[in-house]
Amino acid sequence: MFFTQTPQWGRRGRGLLSRIGAEFGDRGLRPDTMGLVIVEAGPDGRPEGFDWRGDWRCYPCSLVKSFHLLHALDQIAQGRIAMHPDLDRALRDMILWSSNTATNYVIDLLTGTTGDTLLPPEAFARWREAREGLNRYVHDLGWAEFEGCNITQKLMDDMRYGREAQFAGAGGQYLNVLTPRAAARLMWELFEGEVPLEGEALHRARCEFLRDRRDPRAPMPAYQLAEYLGGGMPEGTRVWSKAGHNLWTGDPESSYFKHDMLRWLRPDGRPIIVVVMTQGEQTSAKDPAIFPDLGAMLYEEFVAPVLAGVGG
C-alpha cells in the first residue's frame, strides 16, 4: 500500500465501520457491501490512513474517467495529441457531467481505436493491443495498487455490441475493474504526491474535480454532488470529487454500483481523501440519501477531535 495504516488509524477505522453498520445496515450499506479507504498526510508528510477491503476488485463505473483525464492531459502536454475544441469540451464534460459519450471520444483519441462493429481476428488483435494502452499508461506510473485493475472498456449505459462485446468477453470477464486503493492512489498523487503533469496541465486536472454546493448546477444529479458524499457536508466545504453510479445495465456484473472518491478540506485547511465503493440495489437505486448521510458522518468523524497521534 502507498500509505501506512497505523495502530491508531486501525482502531479509529474499525470504530467507524461499526458505526456505519449500526446506522446504515438496515439501508443496505454494511461493511460487507463496501470498500473504504481514508488517507491524509501524517506528521511527517507521508500518507497514513485506514483501509477496509481496499483490494476489492469491482466494477468501477465512472471512476475510470479520472485516469483517462490524467492520461489525456499528459499526452497533450507531450505533444502526442493536439488539443482542439471538441477534445477540450470532452475533457471537461467527462468529469463535470460524467459524460460517457465524451469519455469514449477521449478513449478513441488516446488509443487510435473506434468501437462497435465486429473485426476479423488479426484486425481485432491489433485493435485490442491499441486499447490496452490505457492500462499500460497507468502501469508505467509504477502504482502497485493498480495491479489487477482494468480501465480499457468504453463506458456504456447498457449492453455492449460488436467488438466492444467481444473485448469485454462473453461473460463480461474483462469488464473494467478498480479497487478502492487504486482510486485513492490516484487522488493522493494528483493532489498531494506526484503525477506526470505540471503547470497549467496539473492545475486543470485538479480544477476539473472541484465541486461547489453554491453552484446553481449543484442540485442536478449529473453534477454528482447532491446525492454523493459531498452533498452531506456543510455548505462552503471545499470539495474535489469524482463519482460513479450504475443502475441495471442488463449485465449483472456491472449493475447496481455506487462509488465516490472525494478530497475535502477541513475547517483548519487540512485535506483528507476518502474513497467509498459500494454494491447493492438498495444503495444504488432505492436510497439516494445514503451517500450524503454517510458524507455527513465522515465530516463529523474527521472534524471532531481525534486520538493522539492521528492527524485526522
N, C-alpha and C positions, 0 to 999 in steps of 0.2 A: 504494500500500500504506500501511497505517496505521503501519507500523514501518519502520525503516531496516535494510537489510542491509549492514553494514559490510564492508570487505575482510577483517577478521579473522573475522567470522562466516561469510563466504563460504568461506574456507579451511577453517574448522572443520566447516562443514556438508558440504562436499564430502568431507572425510575420513570423516565419519560415514556418508554414503551409500555410500562404498566399503566400509566395514566391514560395513554392512547387507548389501550384495550378496555379500560374501565369506562371511558367517556364516549368512545366511538364504536365499541364492539357490536352493539345492537344495531348499528347503522352500516355494518359491513366492513368497517375499517379496523383490522386487527393486525397484530404482529405477523401472522402467517399469511396475510394478503398484501403485504407491502415490503418494500425495501427502503431503508433510510440511511442517509449519510449526512453528517453535520461536520463542517470544517471551519476553523478560524486560525489565525496566527497565534502561536503560543508566545510565551515571554521572550523567547529567543528569535521570534520571527518565523520559525518553521511551522508548518501546518500540523495542528493537532485536532482531534475530534473523535466522533463516535461513528461506528459502522454496524448496521444491522442488516443482514442479508445483502451486503454491498456487492456481492458477487452473483446476485440473482440475475440470470440471463432471461430477459423478457422482451416482448415486442415494444419498441420504444416510441411508437407514434412519431410525433414531430420533433422530438428532442434531437434527432439526427440532423435537423436543419442547422443547428448550431455548428456542427462540424463542417458542413458544406459552406457556411459563411466564412469560417476561418480559412478553409481551403481556397475558396474563390478570391478572397482579398489577397492572399499570399500570391496566387498565380497572377493576379492583376499587377501587384507590386513588382513581380519579377518580369513583367512584360510578356508573359506566356499567353495571357488572354487580354484582349483590348476592351477597356471599359466603353460602353455605349449606352444610350438612353434606356433601352429595354433591359439590359443587364443591371444597370443602376436601380431601376424600378423593381426588378425581380429580387435583388438582394434585400431591398427594404421590405417588400411585401412578404417575402419568405419568412421573415422574423416578426415583423409588426402584425401581420394578419395571419401568419402561419399558412400562407397560400401553397397548396400542393402544386398548382399549375406553375407558379413562379419557381418553386423548388425544382421541378422536373426540367424546366428551362435551364436552370443553373447546372443541373447534373449533365444535361446534354452538352453544354459548353465545356464543362470540366473534363469530360471523358471522350468527346467526339463521337458519341453514340446517339441514336434515336431509338424509340421503342415501338411496340405494337407488333406488326406482322411477323410471322414465323420466318426463320432463316435456315438455309441448309447447313449441315454440320460444320463445315470449315468456316463459313462466314459467322456462324454463331459462336464458335470458339474464339475467333478474333474479337467479336463484339463483347463477349464475356470477359476476356482479358483486359479490354479497354475499360469496362465498367469497374473492374476490380481496382482500378487506380484510385477509387475513392477510399478503399480500405488501406491501400499501400501508403497513401499520404499520411494517414494517422499513425500507422505502424512505424513510419520513418521518424516520427516525432519521439519515439522511444518511450511511450507511455505504457507501462506494463499492464495497467488497468484495462487497456483496450483489447488485450488478448482474448480471443473467443468471441469478439463482437463483430458485427457486420452492418455496414451502412450503405451497401451498394444498390439496394432496391429503391425504385421510384416510390413516391408517395401516392397512394390510391385511396379513393373513397369507398370502393367496393372491390369486387373480384378482379383478378388480372387476366389478361388475354395475350395470345401470341407469344412473342419472345419474352415478354415480362413474366408470363406464367411459367414458361419453360425455365427461365432463370431462377425463379423462386422455388421450383420443384413441384412435382405433382401433389405432394403432401404438405407443401409450404415449409419444407425443411431448410430452405435458405432465405427465409424472410429476414428482414432487419432485426438485429438483436443488440441491445446495450445492457449495461449493468449500472446500478446507481453509482458505483465507484468511477466508472468511465465518465459519466456525466459530471460528477463532482470534480474530477481531474480537469476537465475542460474549463469549468467555471473558475477553478482556482488559478490555473495557468493564465487564463485570459485576463484576470483582474489582479492577481497577487503574485503570479510567477512569471513564466517566460513562454511566449509563443513567437513564431517566426514573422511577427509584424512589428512595425514601429511607426512613429509619427502619425500622419493622418489616417493610415490604414488601421492602426491599433485603436485610435480614437473612434473611428467609425464603427469598428467591431463592437466596442464597448457600448457606444451610444445606441446601437440597434436593439440592445436588450433593455434599455431604460423604459420603465413603466411608471405612469403618473396617475394617481386616482383623481386628480383635479382635471385631467384631460377630458374634454367633452365626449371623447370616444370610449372612455374607460368602462362605462356600463355595458358596452357591446360585447357579446360572448367571444367574438373573433379577436378582440384585444387581449384576451387571455389574462385578465387580472381579477375582475369582479367575482368570478367563480373559481378562483385559484387561491393559493396561499396568500399572496399579497393583498387580496381583497378583504382579508380579515385583520390586516394591520392598520394602525391609526393613519388617518389621512395626513399626508405630508411625509410619511416614511419614504425614504429613498429606496427604490426597489429596481433591481435588474433581474429579468427572468425570461425563461422560455419554457413553455408548457407543451404537453401532448395529450391528445384525447381521442379515443376511438370508441364508437358505439358498435353496433352489429355491422360487420363488413361482408358477411357471407362466408367468412373463414373463421372457425373457432380459434385458430392460433393467433389471430390478430384482432380479436374482438374484446371490447369492454376493458380497456386500459385507460388510466388517467394518471398523468405524471406532472411534476413541476420541478424545475431546477431554478433556485432563487438565491440571489445575493441581496442582502439589505443592510442598511446602516442603522445601528442602534443610536439612541439619542446622544451618546458621547462620541459618535463618529466611527466607532469600531465596526468593521464589516464582518459578517458571518454568512456562510454558504450552507444551504440546506437543499438536498435532493430527496424528493419523495416520489416513489414509483409504486403504483397500485394496480391491482387487477380485481375485477368483480363488477357484475351488472349493477348492484346497488350503489356502489361508489361511483361508477362511471356514468350511469344513466338515470338513476332514480333520486339522488340526493345531491343537488348542486351546491348545497351549503356546507358539505363536509370539508372541502378544501379550505374555504375561508375560515371555518370554525377551527380547523387544525392550525391555520396560519395565526389566528389569534392566540391559541395556546402556545405555539412556538415563540411568538413575540413576548408573551408573558414570561415564559421559561427563561429566555435569554436576555431579557432586560432586567429581570429581578436579580438581587444579589446572589452570588454563586459560591460554590465551595472554594476554599483557599486552594490556589494552585491551578484553577481552571480559568482561562482567560475570558470565558463567556459570561 
